Amino acid sequence: MVRFTMFSGHEGPVGPGRDIYVTVFAGSELRRPPFAALVARARQQGGDQKTPYYTFLTLFGGTDLTWPTLAEECVALRDALAARTITLEDWDRALGRLGDDGGLRVHALTLFAGFDANAVPSEDKELEDLALHRHFGHLPEPAVEALLPAVGQKGVFRLAAVRQAVVAALGRADQPRAC
């Protein structure tokens, strides 16, 4: 599917893959899918490790492809484990093969513009999201403590902290549904 942004701005999640994003005289801030969703997709495809790819054409504008917040990644992993769509072994295997692309293949053509395929949420956004999920009981304190050092990090370090937070949270008998 081709998605156009012209003379304005767009913020939202990327599609399921093989999409083409055209940004002209505009700005786009797109959110990557959680890594757990990418792992589940690969598992559903019978172990086919082909990652979805995206094509970006940015002219006279800017496009940022931003990681989900740590809290979003944590909740996505917890939910995927609870639904049994992935296992921690699937997560670890995928994490071991993770490259600089963060699980997404990106093809980009940028002219007189800016493009960032590996942006992370701001520190304020990360801390606000962690506090919000902690307040509503989605994240117990051990999970938050495991995630704090990963604020501002990318790739394997970020996702390893998410795994550590989920394992710490699941180890708590008094809060089995918390992240």
BELURMO-V763895 format. One record per residue. N is the residue number from 1. PSI is psi in degrees with one decimal (NA if undefined). D_FIRST is the distance of its C-alpha to the first C-alpha in Angstrom with 1 decimal. Layout:
((N/PSI/D_FIRST) (N/PSI/D_FIRST))
This chain:
((1/139.6/0.0) (2/131.2/3.8) (3/123.0/6.5) (4/140.1/9.9) (5/116.9/13.3) (6/131.8/16.3) (7/31.4/20.0) (8/-156.1/19.6) (9/156.9/18.6) (10/137.4/16.0) (11/132.3/16.9) (12/178.4/15.1) (13/156.0/13.9) (14/158.5/11.0) (15/-170.9/8.7) (16/-9.3/9.9) (17/164.3/8.9) (18/25.7/7.3) (19/155.3/5.0) (20/125.7/6.2) (21/121.7/8.5) (22/120.3/10.8) (23/119.0/14.1) (24/124.3/16.9) (25/43.6/20.4) (26/-179.1/19.0) (27/139.2/18.9) (28/129.9/16.3) (29/107.5/17.6) (30/142.1/15.2) (31/132.9/16.8) (32/155.0/16.6) (33/153.7/16.8) (34/148.3/20.5) (35/-34.6/21.9) (36/-36.4/23.2) (37/-37.5/19.8) (38/-39.6/18.9) (39/-43.6/22.4) (40/-39.5/22.0) (41/-43.8/18.8) (42/-38.3/20.7) (43/-39.1/23.7) (44/-28.6/21.9) (45/18.9/20.8) (46/35.0/24.5) (47/2.0/25.0) (48/114.4/22.3) (49/19.3/21.9) (50/119.6/18.6) (51/151.4/16.9) (52/148.6/13.1) (53/153.6/12.1) (54/145.1/10.2) (55/131.0/10.4) (56/130.2/12.0) (57/113.8/13.5) (58/119.9/16.2) (59/124.5/18.8) (60/44.9/21.8) (61/-151.0/20.6) (62/143.4/20.0) (63/128.7/17.5) (64/130.7/18.8) (65/104.1/17.3) (66/138.5/20.1) (67/150.5/21.6) (68/158.5/22.3) (69/161.1/25.9) (70/-39.5/28.5) (71/-41.7/29.3) (72/-42.7/25.7) (73/-42.5/25.7) (74/-47.6/29.1) (75/-39.4/28.4) (76/-42.6/25.2) (77/-44.8/27.5) (78/-46.0/30.3) (79/-39.4/28.2) (80/-38.8/26.7) (81/-42.5/30.3) (82/-37.3/31.6) (83/-6.1/29.1) (84/28.8/29.9) (85/-22.7/26.3) (86/166.4/27.6) (87/167.5/31.0) (88/-29.1/32.4) (89/-40.3/32.9) (90/-45.2/29.2) (91/-48.3/28.6) (92/-41.2/31.4) (93/-46.2/30.2) (94/-38.5/26.7) (95/-35.5/28.4) (96/-26.7/30.7) (97/-0.5/27.9) (98/131.2/26.0) (99/-164.0/25.7) (100/-17.3/25.1) (101/-9.3/21.3) (102/23.7/22.0) (103/-0.1/20.1) (104/138.5/16.8) (105/127.5/16.2) (106/129.2/15.1) (107/128.5/14.9) (108/142.2/15.8) (109/119.6/17.2) (110/121.8/19.3) (111/125.1/21.7) (112/44.6/24.2) (113/-177.5/22.3) (114/143.9/22.3) (115/127.4/20.0) (116/109.3/21.0) (117/-2.4/19.1) (118/41.3/22.0) (119/147.9/23.2) (120/153.1/25.3) (121/154.9/26.1) (122/158.4/29.2) (123/-41.0/32.5) (124/-44.0/33.1) (125/-43.7/29.8) (126/-49.7/30.6) (127/-38.3/34.2) (128/-43.9/33.3) (129/-40.3/30.9) (130/-44.5/33.5) (131/-40.9/36.2) (132/-47.4/34.3) (133/-33.3/33.5) (134/-43.2/37.1) (135/-41.1/38.5) (136/2.4/36.8) (137/9.7/37.9) (138/-24.8/34.5) (139/117.2/35.8) (140/164.1/39.5) (141/-42.9/41.4) (142/-33.9/41.3) (143/-43.1/37.5) (144/-44.0/37.5) (145/-35.6/40.1) (146/-28.0/38.1) (147/-27.7/35.0) (148/-42.8/36.8) (149/-16.7/37.4) (150/-2.9/33.7) (151/127.3/32.8) (152/-4.6/31.4) (153/162.2/30.9) (154/164.4/27.9) (155/-138.0/27.1) (156/-42.0/29.7) (157/-42.8/32.3) (158/-48.4/30.0) (159/-29.4/28.9) (160/-36.9/32.5) (161/-36.6/33.7) (162/-45.0/31.3) (163/-45.4/32.7) (164/-40.0/36.2) (165/-41.9/35.7) (166/-43.2/34.5) (167/-41.1/37.4) (168/-40.1/39.8) (169/-41.3/38.6) (170/-21.3/38.7) (171/-10.6/42.2) (172/115.3/43.5) (173/-27.9/45.0) (174/-10.3/45.5) (175/69.1/41.7) (176/-24.1/39.8) (177/-8.0/36.7) (178/157.4/36.4) (179/NA/33.9))
